[in-house]
Structures are given as structure tokens and as C-alpha cells.
Amino acid sequence: LKNGDALQAKLDCEAVLEEDESHVKCKFRRAQALVELGSIEQACDVFKALMEVPSLQREARAGLVNARKMLKAHRDAERDLFRGKIKAVPENPVAKPPRKNALERTVVASLAGRR
């Protein structure tokens, strides 16, 4: 992570976690890498789980707060982007006349042709 390669950090952490699933510091680093890669919801889940570890509780809480702020900012940006693009459904929809089926149209046309 310090080198700026979040993807490699995530892959390294996953390799370590395959060997030792209880390595909490590696889980924490993986969550930090997920935040940098944009998988913020997944990182929030990891931070929540790490808050139960007494030695990492403070860092996990700080990471979770940071990730939630980033997630909120992302959702606000999406909301601003699509504001006004989706139109509301009108309360009183316009009533359309019922459509005639094919048989009705044929009968009406044939009767009109006989006159």
C-alpha cells in the first residue's frame, strides 16, 4: 500500500490469508486496499468484522468511518448525476381509448365495404 499499488497489496494479503485465516493485520491491510480500489462496501464489511479485535478496534473504526464517508460521497455524486433524468409518474395518467382487436377491425372494414 505504501508503494501505491493497492491491487498488488490486495493480492498479497489474499495469498497470506489463504495460509493463515486468523492474520488480523493482513485483513486490515486488505480492507485498506479494497477502499483504494473502490470496493468500499466490501471493505466496510471487513472493517466491521475487525472491530471485534481489541488490538485493531481503533484503527478498524477509523477505517470504517472513512470508508462510509467515501461511500456517502460516491452515492451523493451519483444522485447529483442522475437528478432530473428520471421523470416521476403522473398522478392522473392520460386515458387512452381502448384499442380494437384485429377481429373487430376486420368486421368493421368488411361492413363498411358492403355499403
Secondary structure, DSSP 8 states (H G I E B T S, - for coil): -TTS-HHHHHHHHHHHHHH-TT-HHHHHHHHHHHHHHT-HHHHHHHHHHHTTSGGGHHHHHHHHHHHHHHHHHHHHHHHHHHTTTS----SS---------HHHHHHHHHHHHH-
